[in-house]
């Protein structure tokens, strides 16, 4: 999936289908917002914007899409090509 927007829609649908409420490109949780203030992908200590964040019970989910398939993690049975 070379186009990250396609991946965004795919992940958003998976989260919605699993009834997981998510926030695109940030977080509503103050502690996560604070952590993202220096989480730039470029490593320059600027703000980071992951594609999705969510809270499920005691777990925080942060999803960062990668355009290159070799940088993506495949959970068996989740991704199809």
Rosetta constraint file for C-alpha pairs under 8 A:
AtomPair CA 1 CA 6 HARMONIC 7.02 0.50
AtomPair CA 1 CA 7 HARMONIC 6.62 0.50
AtomPair CA 1 CA 67 HARMONIC 6.42 0.50
AtomPair CA 1 CA 68 HARMONIC 7.08 0.50
AtomPair CA 1 CA 69 HARMONIC 6.44 0.50
AtomPair CA 2 CA 67 HARMONIC 4.86 0.50
AtomPair CA 2 CA 68 HARMONIC 5.97 0.50
AtomPair CA 2 CA 69 HARMONIC 7.34 0.50
AtomPair CA 3 CA 7 HARMONIC 6.87 0.50
AtomPair CA 3 CA 67 HARMONIC 6.08 0.50
AtomPair CA 4 CA 8 HARMONIC 6.14 0.50
AtomPair CA 4 CA 65 HARMONIC 6.62 0.50
AtomPair CA 4 CA 66 HARMONIC 6.80 0.50
AtomPair CA 4 CA 67 HARMONIC 5.29 0.50
AtomPair CA 5 CA 9 HARMONIC 6.39 0.50
AtomPair CA 6 CA 10 HARMONIC 6.23 0.50
AtomPair CA 7 CA 11 HARMONIC 6.06 0.50
AtomPair CA 7 CA 65 HARMONIC 6.95 0.50
AtomPair CA 8 CA 12 HARMONIC 5.95 0.50
AtomPair CA 8 CA 51 HARMONIC 7.10 0.50
AtomPair CA 8 CA 65 HARMONIC 7.32 0.50
AtomPair CA 9 CA 13 HARMONIC 6.06 0.50
AtomPair CA 10 CA 14 HARMONIC 6.34 0.50
AtomPair CA 11 CA 15 HARMONIC 6.17 0.50
AtomPair CA 12 CA 16 HARMONIC 6.10 0.50
AtomPair CA 13 CA 17 HARMONIC 5.88 0.50
AtomPair CA 14 CA 18 HARMONIC 6.20 0.50
AtomPair CA 15 CA 19 HARMONIC 6.31 0.50
AtomPair CA 15 CA 20 HARMONIC 5.14 0.50
AtomPair CA 15 CA 21 HARMONIC 7.22 0.50
AtomPair CA 15 CA 22 HARMONIC 7.41 0.50
AtomPair CA 16 CA 20 HARMONIC 5.65 0.50
AtomPair CA 16 CA 21 HARMONIC 6.95 0.50
AtomPair CA 20 CA 54 HARMONIC 7.15 0.50
AtomPair CA 20 CA 55 HARMONIC 7.98 0.50
AtomPair CA 20 CA 56 HARMONIC 7.14 0.50
AtomPair CA 21 CA 54 HARMONIC 6.25 0.50
AtomPair CA 21 CA 55 HARMONIC 7.63 0.50
AtomPair CA 22 CA 52 HARMONIC 6.27 0.50
AtomPair CA 22 CA 53 HARMONIC 5.58 0.50
AtomPair CA 22 CA 54 HARMONIC 4.51 0.50
AtomPair CA 22 CA 55 HARMONIC 7.55 0.50
AtomPair CA 23 CA 27 HARMONIC 5.73 0.50
AtomPair CA 23 CA 28 HARMONIC 7.21 0.50
AtomPair CA 23 CA 52 HARMONIC 5.53 0.50
AtomPair CA 23 CA 53 HARMONIC 5.33 0.50
AtomPair CA 23 CA 54 HARMONIC 6.36 0.50
AtomPair CA 24 CA 50 HARMONIC 7.49 0.50
AtomPair CA 24 CA 51 HARMONIC 5.38 0.50
AtomPair CA 24 CA 52 HARMONIC 4.48 0.50
AtomPair CA 24 CA 53 HARMONIC 6.60 0.50
AtomPair CA 25 CA 49 HARMONIC 4.88 0.50
AtomPair CA 25 CA 50 HARMONIC 5.20 0.50
AtomPair CA 25 CA 51 HARMONIC 4.71 0.50
AtomPair CA 25 CA 52 HARMONIC 5.74 0.50
AtomPair CA 25 CA 53 HARMONIC 7.62 0.50
AtomPair CA 26 CA 33 HARMONIC 7.04 0.50
AtomPair CA 26 CA 36 HARMONIC 7.94 0.50
AtomPair CA 26 CA 48 HARMONIC 7.97 0.50
AtomPair CA 26 CA 49 HARMONIC 5.41 0.50
AtomPair CA 26 CA 50 HARMONIC 6.14 0.50
AtomPair CA 26 CA 51 HARMONIC 7.29 0.50
AtomPair CA 26 CA 52 HARMONIC 6.77 0.50
AtomPair CA 26 CA 53 HARMONIC 6.55 0.50
AtomPair CA 27 CA 32 HARMONIC 6.32 0.50
AtomPair CA 27 CA 33 HARMONIC 5.89 0.50
AtomPair CA 27 CA 52 HARMONIC 7.92 0.50
AtomPair CA 27 CA 53 HARMONIC 5.84 0.50
AtomPair CA 27 CA 54 HARMONIC 7.65 0.50
AtomPair CA 28 CA 32 HARMONIC 7.74 0.50
AtomPair CA 28 CA 33 HARMONIC 7.15 0.50
AtomPair CA 29 CA 33 HARMONIC 6.18 0.50
AtomPair CA 30 CA 34 HARMONIC 6.12 0.50
AtomPair CA 31 CA 35 HARMONIC 6.22 0.50
AtomPair CA 32 CA 36 HARMONIC 6.11 0.50
AtomPair CA 33 CA 37 HARMONIC 6.48 0.50
AtomPair CA 35 CA 39 HARMONIC 6.83 0.50
AtomPair CA 36 CA 40 HARMONIC 7.53 0.50
AtomPair CA 36 CA 47 HARMONIC 5.53 0.50
AtomPair CA 36 CA 48 HARMONIC 5.08 0.50
AtomPair CA 36 CA 49 HARMONIC 7.12 0.50
AtomPair CA 37 CA 45 HARMONIC 7.43 0.50
AtomPair CA 37 CA 46 HARMONIC 6.05 0.50
AtomPair CA 37 CA 47 HARMONIC 4.09 0.50
AtomPair CA 37 CA 48 HARMONIC 6.29 0.50
AtomPair CA 38 CA 44 HARMONIC 7.68 0.50
AtomPair CA 38 CA 45 HARMONIC 4.21 0.50
AtomPair CA 38 CA 46 HARMONIC 4.75 0.50
AtomPair CA 38 CA 47 HARMONIC 5.01 0.50
AtomPair CA 38 CA 48 HARMONIC 6.57 0.50
AtomPair CA 39 CA 43 HARMONIC 7.09 0.50
AtomPair CA 39 CA 45 HARMONIC 6.15 0.50
AtomPair CA 39 CA 46 HARMONIC 6.32 0.50
AtomPair CA 39 CA 47 HARMONIC 5.50 0.50
AtomPair CA 39 CA 48 HARMONIC 4.47 0.50
AtomPair CA 39 CA 49 HARMONIC 7.90 0.50
AtomPair CA 40 CA 44 HARMONIC 6.25 0.50
AtomPair CA 40 CA 45 HARMONIC 5.91 0.50
AtomPair CA 40 CA 46 HARMONIC 5.13 0.50
AtomPair CA 40 CA 47 HARMONIC 5.23 0.50
AtomPair CA 40 CA 48 HARMONIC 4.10 0.50
AtomPair CA 40 CA 49 HARMONIC 7.39 0.50
AtomPair CA 41 CA 48 HARMONIC 6.58 0.50
AtomPair CA 50 CA 62 HARMONIC 6.72 0.50
AtomPair CA 50 CA 63 HARMONIC 5.98 0.50
AtomPair CA 50 CA 64 HARMONIC 4.89 0.50
AtomPair CA 50 CA 65 HARMONIC 7.72 0.50
AtomPair CA 51 CA 62 HARMONIC 7.84 0.50
AtomPair CA 51 CA 63 HARMONIC 5.78 0.50
AtomPair CA 51 CA 64 HARMONIC 5.27 0.50
AtomPair CA 51 CA 65 HARMONIC 6.48 0.50
AtomPair CA 52 CA 61 HARMONIC 7.82 0.50
AtomPair CA 52 CA 62 HARMONIC 5.87 0.50
AtomPair CA 52 CA 63 HARMONIC 5.06 0.50
AtomPair CA 52 CA 64 HARMONIC 6.96 0.50
AtomPair CA 53 CA 60 HARMONIC 7.26 0.50
AtomPair CA 53 CA 61 HARMONIC 5.43 0.50
AtomPair CA 53 CA 62 HARMONIC 4.52 0.50
AtomPair CA 53 CA 63 HARMONIC 6.29 0.50
AtomPair CA 54 CA 60 HARMONIC 5.87 0.50
AtomPair CA 54 CA 61 HARMONIC 5.03 0.50
AtomPair CA 54 CA 62 HARMONIC 6.69 0.50
AtomPair CA 55 CA 59 HARMONIC 5.70 0.50
AtomPair CA 55 CA 60 HARMONIC 4.59 0.50
AtomPair CA 55 CA 61 HARMONIC 6.09 0.50
AtomPair CA 56 CA 60 HARMONIC 6.43 0.50
AtomPair CA 56 CA 61 HARMONIC 7.60 0.50
AtomPair CA 65 CA 72 HARMONIC 7.50 0.50
AtomPair CA 66 CA 71 HARMONIC 6.04 0.50
AtomPair CA 66 CA 72 HARMONIC 6.07 0.50
AtomPair CA 67 CA 71 HARMONIC 7.71 0.50
AtomPair CA 68 CA 72 HARMONIC 7.00 0.50
AtomPair CA 74 CA 78 HARMONIC 6.70 0.50
AtomPair CA 74 CA 79 HARMONIC 6.10 0.50
AtomPair CA 75 CA 79 HARMONIC 7.05 0.50
